[in-house]
């Protein structure tokens, strides 16, 4: 489920592993967030970077922006 995985927000919330607190959640449309929202979890320290040298390439290619870190999700 980690590294670069595609999932739904509801599945991520149900299965988030506390040991992967450095991973980040990326969404295409954070303003319409629901359990079924398509998202990806990316290890931002290991991911290939996009054109801005900050955003992971996979998130850039899918036109997604960072929403929350796994640490922040666990705090909710």
C-alpha positions, -999 to 999 in steps of 0.1 A, spaced: 0 0 0 29 23 4 57 38 -17 35 50 -45 1 34 -42 -33 44 -55 -63 41 -32 -94 58 -19 -94 82 10 -117 59 30 -94 29 26 -64 50 36 -82 62 68 -92 26 77 -57 11 71 -32 38 78 0 23 94 15 44 121 50 33 112 47 52 79 41 86 94 65 103 69 43 95 38 21 120 23 -14 119 8 -21 135 -25 -55 143 -40 -67 157 -73 -98 175 -59 -95 181 -21 -125 205 -21 -148 175 -29 -133 150 -4 -153 119 4 -146 83 13 -145 74 -24 -120 102 -34 -92 88 -55 -58 95 -38 -22 83 -37 2 79 -8 38 88 -17 70 85 2 81 121 -7 117 114 5 121 85 -20 99 96 -49 112 110 -82 106 147 -83 86 166 -109 94 198 -128 94 220 -97 119 198 -79 95 195 -49 63 177 -60 67 139 -66 65 132 -103 36 108 -99 15 135 -82 25 160 -109 15 136 -137 -19 129 -121 -24 167 -114 -26 161 -77 -16 183 -48 -4 174 -13 -33 172 12 -21 157 44 8 136 58 1 102 73 11 117 106 -16 144 103 -42 118 93 -35 98 124 -40 129 145 -76 133 132 
